[in-house]
Amino acid sequence: MNIPSWPQAGEREAELLRVVLDSPQWGGFHPFVDEFERSFAAYQHCRYGISAFNGTVSLELALTLLGIKPGDEVIVPAISFVATATAVSRVGALPVFVDIEPYSFNIDPECAAGAITPHTRAIVAVHFGGPMARMDALQTIAADRNLSLIEDAAHAQGSEWNGRRAGSFGICGSFSFQNGKVLPCGEGGMLTTNDEKFAERAHSFANQGRVKGESFFKHFYLSSNLRLTAFQAAVLIAQFERLPDQIRQRTANAVRLKELLEDMPEIAWQQVPAEVTQNSYYLLPGRLRGERASRDDFHHALISAGIPCTPFYPFPLYGNPLYQEAGSCRVTPCPNAEACVLDAFWLSHVLLLADEQTIDEAAQHIRQAVRDSKR
Ligand SMILES: Cc1ncc(COP(=O)(O)O)c(C=O)c1O
């Protein structure tokens, strides 16, 4: 299979890295960091971007700035990467796990609403694999119940809901630029927001409690140093130039692959609501249907054929050893999350950057893998 490698770099990355190497500033005060913050935030339809050294600390920063603390509860989906929940635990609050919708894999707004208690302070919506969670419903719930809505947009660089981009709906959006993401620099993260005060405080907290215009050695808040380096920003500026074309190519290939397999009821691809006007396709998830189908055999067949496939998470987030300790979280009924871990899978976005012939070949292998999965 002729599947491209990831991440990808070329002359542009080398050129910008050279600029940093030749400069006296390799750290977070190089103008590249500011430039990337501005351009990425604007791309996500936000006025402010505050970078951080990864997407885990940017989430932790968001919760810290909102004053979320021990005794508070934060609603999170049961299906996500662990950082969505650990960010809540790390500020001392209780993650409350709620179910996802069965085919979008995103938080079910009704389940989120049903889990609210007097202790609830925020809802974290994850845009799983790229397509955005139901932002209209979540915004309404958050506004009616006076809760903060945080977008964990680690998977959603470029994704849109009714023409508006991820990270611009909640009080803030948290992005990851980790190695495998669609906009990578090895490790990196960013908070985006349209709230000027929140942005000012985020910037200060990521910079040792400094305040713009004040002395460098005057620190106003107990905080830390979360800054991105100039090397990361250089790579991100170059990668960002590639992103729009890559989104177009991934979208065209996802459409092609699904069309080639549309006669196969055994695969239910991720449901993407009509309101998702752009999907950045970090993942192409699906569920294998049929009583005799083995997701693990399907996965092994795809891996043997050279197709980058992951057999979903092994358990909902609350199944992690970390959350077995009594009092470490609250779990509401999650039948969809429990079902997905048994029959879902995802294909990597890298497959969607392949040429058409490779996509056609992949479709044949997927067809064969479905047959091989029947016991
Ligand atoms: C949904 C989600 N949130 C947060 C993160 C954390 O990002 P990072 O790896 O940059 O710390 C990830 C990383 O994979 C993620 O998938």
The ligand as an ORCA input file, in Angstrom:
! r2SCAN-3c Opt
* xyz 0 1
  C      -9.135     14.527     22.571
  C      -7.749     14.857     23.036
  N      -7.595     15.795     23.989
  C      -6.376     16.137     24.435
  C      -5.226     15.550     23.944
  C      -3.923     15.911     24.523
  O      -3.071     16.514     23.620
  P      -1.488     16.421     23.772
  O      -1.067     15.047     23.333
  O      -0.986     17.495     22.866
  O      -1.133     16.665     25.196
  C      -5.349     14.576     22.934
  C      -4.142     13.939     22.366
  O      -4.183     12.965     21.667
  C      -6.635     14.217     22.477
  O      -6.808     13.271     21.540
*
